[in-house]
């Protein structure tokens, strides 16, 4: 998706939160395993998003949003 395409970020966030809550409330090993896999995917996605933001802005901007220092943001998310 390129920057000219519009997505409903708030809507996607709300839907994801709802679905994660659904999984968390299921007393089932498969649901727990799914949450663990999603946790890993979210970590990967955070890195990808941080790198994309930095490429189009700066690591200082990424750090400000993440509530950390520029150096800490770069160390955490710059490597692929």
Phi and psi restraints in degrees (range 20) as a CNS / XPLOR table:
assign (resid 1 and name C) (resid 2 and name N)
       (resid 2 and name CA) (resid 2 and name C) 1.0 -94.1 20.0 2
assign (resid 2 and name N) (resid 2 and name CA)
       (resid 2 and name C) (resid 3 and name N) 1.0 171.5 20.0 2
assign (resid 2 and name C) (resid 3 and name N)
       (resid 3 and name CA) (resid 3 and name C) 1.0 -66.6 20.0 2
assign (resid 3 and name N) (resid 3 and name CA)
       (resid 3 and name C) (resid 4 and name N) 1.0 -17.8 20.0 2
assign (resid 3 and name C) (resid 4 and name N)
       (resid 4 and name CA) (resid 4 and name C) 1.0 -81.7 20.0 2
assign (resid 4 and name N) (resid 4 and name CA)
       (resid 4 and name C) (resid 5 and name N) 1.0 -14.1 20.0 2
assign (resid 4 and name C) (resid 5 and name N)
       (resid 5 and name CA) (resid 5 and name C) 1.0 -83.8 20.0 2
assign (resid 5 and name N) (resid 5 and name CA)
       (resid 5 and name C) (resid 6 and name N) 1.0 139.4 20.0 2
assign (resid 5 and name C) (resid 6 and name N)
       (resid 6 and name CA) (resid 6 and name C) 1.0 -102.5 20.0 2
assign (resid 6 and name N) (resid 6 and name CA)
       (resid 6 and name C) (resid 7 and name N) 1.0 134.1 20.0 2
assign (resid 6 and name C) (resid 7 and name N)
       (resid 7 and name CA) (resid 7 and name C) 1.0 -126.3 20.0 2
assign (resid 7 and name N) (resid 7 and name CA)
       (resid 7 and name C) (resid 8 and name N) 1.0 156.4 20.0 2
assign (resid 7 and name C) (resid 8 and name N)
       (resid 8 and name CA) (resid 8 and name C) 1.0 -89.7 20.0 2
assign (resid 8 and name N) (resid 8 and name CA)
       (resid 8 and name C) (resid 9 and name N) 1.0 84.2 20.0 2
assign (resid 8 and name C) (resid 9 and name N)
       (resid 9 and name CA) (resid 9 and name C) 1.0 -59.4 20.0 2
assign (resid 9 and name N) (resid 9 and name CA)
       (resid 9 and name C) (resid 10 and name N) 1.0 -47.7 20.0 2
assign (resid 9 and name C) (resid 10 and name N)
       (resid 10 and name CA) (resid 10 and name C) 1.0 -62.5 20.0 2
assign (resid 10 and name N) (resid 10 and name CA)
       (resid 10 and name C) (resid 11 and name N) 1.0 -38.9 20.0 2
assign (resid 10 and name C) (resid 11 and name N)
       (resid 11 and name CA) (resid 11 and name C) 1.0 -66.1 20.0 2
assign (resid 11 and name N) (resid 11 and name CA)
       (resid 11 and name C) (resid 12 and name N) 1.0 -42.6 20.0 2
assign (resid 11 and name C) (resid 12 and name N)
       (resid 12 and name CA) (resid 12 and name C) 1.0 -64.6 20.0 2
assign (resid 12 and name N) (resid 12 and name CA)
       (resid 12 and name C) (resid 13 and name N) 1.0 -42.3 20.0 2
assign (resid 12 and name C) (resid 13 and name N)
       (resid 13 and name CA) (resid 13 and name C) 1.0 -60.3 20.0 2
assign (resid 13 and name N) (resid 13 and name CA)
       (resid 13 and name C) (resid 14 and name N) 1.0 -46.0 20.0 2
assign (resid 13 and name C) (resid 14 and name N)
       (resid 14 and name CA) (resid 14 and name C) 1.0 -63.0 20.0 2
assign (resid 14 and name N) (resid 14 and name CA)
       (resid 14 and name C) (resid 15 and name N) 1.0 -42.1 20.0 2
assign (resid 14 and name C) (resid 15 and name N)
       (resid 15 and name CA) (resid 15 and name C) 1.0 -65.0 20.0 2
assign (resid 15 and name N) (resid 15 and name CA)
       (resid 15 and name C) (resid 16 and name N) 1.0 -43.2 20.0 2
assign (resid 15 and name C) (resid 16 and name N)
       (resid 16 and name CA) (resid 16 and name C) 1.0 -62.7 20.0 2
assign (resid 16 and name N) (resid 16 and name CA)
       (resid 16 and name C) (resid 17 and name N) 1.0 -44.4 20.0 2
assign (resid 16 and name C) (resid 17 and name N)
       (resid 17 and name CA) (resid 17 and name C) 1.0 -59.5 20.0 2
assign (resid 17 and name N) (resid 17 and name CA)
       (resid 17 and name C) (resid 18 and name N) 1.0 -42.2 20.0 2
assign (resid 17 and name C) (resid 18 and name N)
       (resid 18 and name CA) (resid 18 and name C) 1.0 -63.5 20.0 2
assign (resid 18 and name N) (resid 18 and name CA)
       (resid 18 and name C) (resid 19 and name N) 1.0 -46.2 20.0 2
assign (resid 18 and name C) (resid 19 and name N)
       (resid 19 and name CA) (resid 19 and name C) 1.0 -66.2 20.0 2
assign (resid 19 and name N) (resid 19 and name CA)
       (resid 19 and name C) (resid 20 and name N) 1.0 -38.9 20.0 2
assign (resid 19 and name C) (resid 20 and name N)
       (resid 20 and name CA) (resid 20 and name C) 1.0 -64.3 20.0 2
assign (resid 20 and name N) (resid 20 and name CA)
       (resid 20 and name C) (resid 21 and name N) 1.0 -39.9 20.0 2
assign (resid 20 and name C) (resid 21 and name N)
       (resid 21 and name CA) (resid 21 and name C) 1.0 -62.1 20.0 2
assign (resid 21 and name N) (resid 21 and name CA)
       (resid 21 and name C) (resid 22 and name N) 1.0 -39.6 20.0 2
assign (resid 21 and name C) (resid 22 and name N)
       (resid 22 and name CA) (resid 22 and name C) 1.0 -60.6 20.0 2
assign (resid 22 and name N) (resid 22 and name CA)
       (resid 22 and name C) (resid 23 and name N) 1.0 -46.6 20.0 2
assign (resid 22 and name C) (resid 23 and name N)
       (resid 23 and name CA) (resid 23 and name C) 1.0 -63.6 20.0 2
assign (resid 23 and name N) (resid 23 and name CA)
       (resid 23 and name C) (resid 24 and name N) 1.0 -41.2 20.0 2
assign (resid 23 and name C) (resid 24 and name N)
       (resid 24 and name CA) (resid 24 and name C) 1.0 -64.7 20.0 2
assign (resid 24 and name N) (resid 24 and name CA)
       (resid 24 and name C) (resid 25 and name N) 1.0 -26.9 20.0 2
assign (resid 24 and name C) (resid 25 and name N)
       (resid 25 and name CA) (resid 25 and name C) 1.0 -87.0 20.0 2
assign (resid 25 and name N) (resid 25 and name CA)
       (resid 25 and name C) (resid 26 and name N) 1.0 -3.5 20.0 2
assign (resid 25 and name C) (resid 26 and name N)
       (resid 26 and name CA) (resid 26 and name C) 1.0 -90.3 20.0 2
assign (resid 26 and name N) (resid 26 and name CA)
       (resid 26 and name C) (resid 27 and name N) 1.0 121.4 20.0 2
assign (resid 26 and name C) (resid 27 and name N)
       (resid 27 and name CA) (resid 27 and name C) 1.0 -81.4 20.0 2
assign (resid 27 and name N) (resid 27 and name CA)
       (resid 27 and name C) (resid 28 and name N) 1.0 70.0 20.0 2
assign (resid 27 and name C) (resid 28 and name N)
       (resid 28 and name CA) (resid 28 and name C) 1.0 -144.2 20.0 2
assign (resid 28 and name N) (resid 28 and name CA)
       (resid 28 and name C) (resid 29 and name N) 1.0 136.4 20.0 2
assign (resid 28 and name C) (resid 29 and name N)
       (resid 29 and name CA) (resid 29 and name C) 1.0 -59.8 20.0 2
assign (resid 29 and name N) (resid 29 and name CA)
       (resid 29 and name C) (resid 30 and name N) 1.0 -40.3 20.0 2
assign (resid 29 and name C) (resid 30 and name N)
       (resid 30 and name CA) (resid 30 and name C) 1.0 -62.4 20.0 2
assign (resid 30 and name N) (resid 30 and name CA)
       (resid 30 and name C) (resid 31 and name N) 1.0 -38.9 20.0 2
assign (resid 30 and name C) (resid 31 and name N)
       (resid 31 and name CA) (resid 31 and name C) 1.0 -65.7 20.0 2
assign (resid 31 and name N) (resid 31 and name CA)
       (resid 31 and name C) (resid 32 and name N) 1.0 -42.1 20.0 2
assign (resid 31 and name C) (resid 32 and name N)
       (resid 32 and name CA) (resid 32 and name C) 1.0 -63.6 20.0 2
assign (resid 32 and name N) (resid 32 and name CA)
       (resid 32 and name C) (resid 33 and name N) 1.0 -43.3 20.0 2
assign (resid 32 and name C) (resid 33 and name N)
       (resid 33 and name CA) (resid 33 and name C) 1.0 -63.1 20.0 2
assign (resid 33 and name N) (resid 33 and name CA)
       (resid 33 and name C) (resid 34 and name N) 1.0 -39.0 20.0 2
assign (resid 33 and name C) (resid 34 and name N)
       (resid 34 and name CA) (resid 34 and name C) 1.0 -62.3 20.0 2
assign (resid 34 and name N) (resid 34 and name CA)
       (resid 34 and name C) (resid 35 and name N) 1.0 -41.6 20.0 2
assign (resid 34 and name C) (resid 35 and name N)
       (resid 35 and name CA) (resid 35 and name C) 1.0 -63.7 20.0 2
assign (resid 35 and name N) (resid 35 and name CA)
       (resid 35 and name C) (resid 36 and name N) 1.0 -38.7 20.0 2
assign (resid 35 and name C) (resid 36 and name N)
       (resid 36 and name CA) (resid 36 and name C) 1.0 -63.3 20.0 2
assign (resid 36 and name N) (resid 36 and name CA)
       (resid 36 and name C) (resid 37 and name N) 1.0 -42.5 20.0 2
assign (resid 36 and name C) (resid 37 and name N)
       (resid 37 and name CA) (resid 37 and name C) 1.0 -64.5 20.0 2
assign (resid 37 and name N) (resid 37 and name CA)
       (resid 37 and name C) (resid 38 and name N) 1.0 -40.8 20.0 2
assign (resid 37 and name C) (resid 38 and name N)
       (resid 38 and name CA) (resid 38 and name C) 1.0 -65.9 20.0 2
assign (resid 38 and name N) (resid 38 and name CA)
       (resid 38 and name C) (resid 39 and name N) 1.0 -36.3 20.0 2
assign (resid 38 and name C) (resid 39 and name N)
       (resid 39 and name CA) (resid 39 and name C) 1.0 -59.1 20.0 2
assign (resid 39 and name N) (resid 39 and name CA)
       (resid 39 and name C) (resid 40 and name N) 1.0 -44.6 20.0 2
assign (resid 39 and name C) (resid 40 and name N)
       (resid 40 and name CA) (resid 40 and name C) 1.0 -63.4 20.0 2
assign (resid 40 and name N) (resid 40 and name CA)
       (resid 40 and name C) (resid 41 and name N) 1.0 -42.8 20.0 2
assign (resid 40 and name C) (resid 41 and name N)
       (resid 41 and name CA) (resid 41 and name C) 1.0 -65.2 20.0 2
assign (resid 41 and name N) (resid 41 and name CA)
       (resid 41 and name C) (resid 42 and name N) 1.0 -38.9 20.0 2
assign (resid 41 and name C) (resid 42 and name N)
       (resid 42 and name CA) (resid 42 and name C) 1.0 -63.9 20.0 2
assign (resid 42 and name N) (resid 42 and name CA)
       (resid 42 and name C) (resid 43 and name N) 1.0 -40.9 20.0 2
assign (resid 42 and name C) (resid 43 and name N)
       (resid 43 and name CA) (resid 43 and name C) 1.0 -59.9 20.0 2
assign (resid 43 and name N) (resid 43 and name CA)
       (resid 43 and name C) (resid 44 and name N) 1.0 -45.2 20.0 2
assign (resid 43 and name C) (resid 44 and name N)
       (resid 44 and name CA) (resid 44 and name C) 1.0 -62.4 20.0 2
assign (resid 44 and name N) (resid 44 and name CA)
       (resid 44 and name C) (resid 45 and name N) 1.0 -41.6 20.0 2
assign (resid 44 and name C) (resid 45 and name N)
       (resid 45 and name CA) (resid 45 and name C) 1.0 -67.3 20.0 2
assign (resid 45 and name N) (resid 45 and name CA)
       (resid 45 and name C) (resid 46 and name N) 1.0 -36.4 20.0 2
assign (resid 45 and name C) (resid 46 and name N)
       (resid 46 and name CA) (resid 46 and name C) 1.0 -61.2 20.0 2
assign (resid 46 and name N) (resid 46 and name CA)
       (resid 46 and name C) (resid 47 and name N) 1.0 -43.7 20.0 2
assign (resid 46 and name C) (resid 47 and name N)
       (resid 47 and name CA) (resid 47 and name C) 1.0 -62.1 20.0 2
assign (resid 47 and name N) (resid 47 and name CA)
       (resid 47 and name C) (resid 48 and name N) 1.0 -45.7 20.0 2
assign (resid 47 and name C) (resid 48 and name N)
       (resid 48 and name CA) (resid 48 and name C) 1.0 -61.2 20.0 2
assign (resid 48 and name N) (resid 48 and name CA)
       (resid 48 and name C) (resid 49 and name N) 1.0 -44.3 20.0 2
assign (resid 48 and name C) (resid 49 and name N)
       (resid 49 and name CA) (resid 49 and name C) 1.0 -64.9 20.0 2
assign (resid 49 and name N) (resid 49 and name CA)
       (resid 49 and name C) (resid 50 and name N) 1.0 -43.0 20.0 2
assign (resid 49 and name C) (resid 50 and name N)
       (resid 50 and name CA) (resid 50 and name C) 1.0 -61.2 20.0 2
assign (resid 50 and name N) (resid 50 and name CA)
       (resid 50 and name C) (resid 51 and name N) 1.0 -44.4 20.0 2
assign (resid 50 and name C) (resid 51 and name N)
       (resid 51 and name CA) (resid 51 and name C) 1.0 -64.0 20.0 2
assign (resid 51 and name N) (resid 51 and name CA)
       (resid 51 and name C) (resid 52 and name N) 1.0 -40.9 20.0 2
assign (resid 51 and name C) (resid 52 and name N)
       (resid 52 and name CA) (resid 52 and name C) 1.0 -63.8 20.0 2
assign (resid 52 and name N) (resid 52 and name CA)
       (resid 52 and name C) (resid 53 and name N) 1.0 -44.6 20.0 2
assign (resid 52 and name C) (resid 53 and name N)
       (resid 53 and name CA) (resid 53 and name C) 1.0 -62.1 20.0 2
assign (resid 53 and name N) (resid 53 and name CA)
       (resid 53 and name C) (resid 54 and name N) 1.0 -42.9 20.0 2
assign (resid 53 and name C) (resid 54 and name N)
       (resid 54 and name CA) (resid 54 and name C) 1.0 -65.1 20.0 2
assign (resid 54 and name N) (resid 54 and name CA)
       (resid 54 and name C) (resid 55 and name N) 1.0 -38.6 20.0 2
assign (resid 54 and name C) (resid 55 and name N)
       (resid 55 and name CA) (resid 55 and name C) 1.0 -64.0 20.0 2
assign (resid 55 and name N) (resid 55 and name CA)
       (resid 55 and name C) (resid 56 and name N) 1.0 -30.8 20.0 2
assign (resid 55 and name C) (resid 56 and name N)
       (resid 56 and name CA) (resid 56 and name C) 1.0 -100.5 20.0 2
assign (resid 56 and name N) (resid 56 and name CA)
       (resid 56 and name C) (resid 57 and name N) 1.0 2.1 20.0 2
assign (resid 56 and name C) (resid 57 and name N)
       (resid 57 and name CA) (resid 57 and name C) 1.0 -152.2 20.0 2
assign (resid 57 and name N) (resid 57 and name CA)
       (resid 57 and name C) (resid 58 and name N) 1.0 -106.9 20.0 2
assign (resid 57 and name C) (resid 58 and name N)
       (resid 58 and name CA) (resid 58 and name C) 1.0 -158.7 20.0 2
assign (resid 58 and name N) (resid 58 and name CA)
       (resid 58 and name C) (resid 59 and name N) 1.0 160.0 20.0 2
assign (resid 58 and name C) (resid 59 and name N)
       (resid 59 and name CA) (resid 59 and name C) 1.0 -67.6 20.0 2
assign (resid 59 and name N) (resid 59 and name CA)
       (resid 59 and name C) (resid 60 and name N) 1.0 -26.8 20.0 2
assign (resid 59 and name C) (resid 60 and name N)
       (resid 60 and name CA) (resid 60 and name C) 1.0 -63.4 20.0 2
assign (resid 60 and name N) (resid 60 and name CA)
       (resid 60 and name C) (resid 61 and name N) 1.0 -39.6 20.0 2
assign (resid 60 and name C) (resid 61 and name N)
       (resid 61 and name CA) (resid 61 and name C) 1.0 -66.6 20.0 2
assign (resid 61 and name N) (resid 61 and name CA)
       (resid 61 and name C) (resid 62 and name N) 1.0 -41.9 20.0 2
assign (resid 61 and name C) (resid 62 and name N)
       (resid 62 and name CA) (resid 62 and name C) 1.0 -60.3 20.0 2
assign (resid 62 and name N) (resid 62 and name CA)
       (resid 62 and name C) (resid 63 and name N) 1.0 -45.9 20.0 2
assign (resid 62 and name C) (resid 63 and name N)
       (resid 63 and name CA) (resid 63 and name C) 1.0 -61.8 20.0 2
assign (resid 63 and name N) (resid 63 and name CA)
       (resid 63 and name C) (resid 64 and name N) 1.0 -41.2 20.0 2
assign (resid 63 and name C) (resid 64 and name N)
       (resid 64 and name CA) (resid 64 and name C) 1.0 -61.4 20.0 2
assign (resid 64 and name N) (resid 64 and name CA)
       (resid 64 and name C) (resid 65 and name N) 1.0 -45.7 20.0 2
assign (resid 64 and name C) (resid 65 and name N)
       (resid 65 and name CA) (resid 65 and name C) 1.0 -65.2 20.0 2
assign (resid 65 and name N) (resid 65 and name CA)
       (resid 65 and name C) (resid 66 and name N) 1.0 -38.4 20.0 2
assign (resid 65 and name C) (resid 66 and name N)
       (resid 66 and name CA) (resid 66 and name C) 1.0 -79.8 20.0 2
assign (resid 66 and name N) (resid 66 and name CA)
       (resid 66 and name C) (resid 67 and name N) 1.0 -11.2 20.0 2
assign (resid 66 and name C) (resid 67 and name N)
       (resid 67 and name CA) (resid 67 and name C) 1.0 73.2 20.0 2
assign (resid 67 and name N) (resid 67 and name CA)
       (resid 67 and name C) (resid 68 and name N) 1.0 39.0 20.0 2
assign (resid 67 and name C) (resid 68 and name N)
       (resid 68 and name CA) (resid 68 and name C) 1.0 -141.5 20.0 2
assign (resid 68 and name N) (resid 68 and name CA)
       (resid 68 and name C) (resid 69 and name N) 1.0 -177.8 20.0 2
assign (resid 68 and name C) (resid 69 and name N)
       (resid 69 and name CA) (resid 69 and name C) 1.0 -83.1 20.0 2
assign (resid 69 and name N) (resid 69 and name CA)
       (resid 69 and name C) (resid 70 and name N) 1.0 160.1 20.0 2
assign (resid 69 and name C) (resid 70 and name N)
       (resid 70 and name CA) (resid 70 and name C) 1.0 -59.3 20.0 2
assign (resid 70 and name N) (resid 70 and name CA)
       (resid 70 and name C) (resid 71 and name N) 1.0 -43.4 20.0 2
assign (resid 70 and name C) (resid 71 and name N)
       (resid 71 and name CA) (resid 71 and name C) 1.0 -63.8 20.0 2
assign (resid 71 and name N) (resid 71 and name CA)
       (resid 71 and name C) (resid 72 and name N) 1.0 -42.5 20.0 2
assign (resid 71 and name C) (resid 72 and name N)
       (resid 72 and name CA) (resid 72 and name C) 1.0 -65.2 20.0 2
assign (resid 72 and name N) (resid 72 and name CA)
       (resid 72 and name C) (resid 73 and name N) 1.0 -40.1 20.0 2
assign (resid 72 and name C) (resid 73 and name N)
       (resid 73 and name CA) (resid 73 and name C) 1.0 -63.8 20.0 2
assign (resid 73 and name N) (resid 73 and name CA)
       (resid 73 and name C) (resid 74 and name N) 1.0 -44.9 20.0 2
assign (resid 73 and name C) (resid 74 and name N)
       (resid 74 and name CA) (resid 74 and name C) 1.0 -62.1 20.0 2
assign (resid 74 and name N) (resid 74 and name CA)
       (resid 74 and name C) (resid 75 and name N) 1.0 -44.8 20.0 2
assign (resid 74 and name C) (resid 75 and name N)
       (resid 75 and name CA) (resid 75 and name C) 1.0 -62.7 20.0 2
assign (resid 75 and name N) (resid 75 and name CA)
       (resid 75 and name C) (resid 76 and name N) 1.0 -38.6 20.0 2
assign (resid 75 and name C) (resid 76 and name N)
       (resid 76 and name CA) (resid 76 and name C) 1.0 -74.9 20.0 2
assign (resid 76 and name N) (resid 76 and name CA)
       (resid 76 and name C) (resid 77 and name N) 1.0 -41.2 20.0 2
assign (resid 76 and name C) (resid 77 and name N)
       (resid 77 and name CA) (resid 77 and name C) 1.0 -118.5 20.0 2
assign (resid 77 and name N) (resid 77 and name CA)
       (resid 77 and name C) (resid 78 and name N) 1.0 -4.5 20.0 2
assign (resid 77 and name C) (resid 78 and name N)
       (resid 78 and name CA) (resid 78 and name C) 1.0 -73.4 20.0 2
assign (resid 78 and name N) (resid 78 and name CA)
       (resid 78 and name C) (resid 79 and name N) 1.0 -32.2 20.0 2
assign (resid 78 and name C) (resid 79 and name N)
       (resid 79 and name CA) (resid 79 and name C) 1.0 -78.5 20.0 2
assign (resid 79 and name N) (resid 79 and name CA)
       (resid 79 and name C) (resid 80 and name N) 1.0 141.0 20.0 2
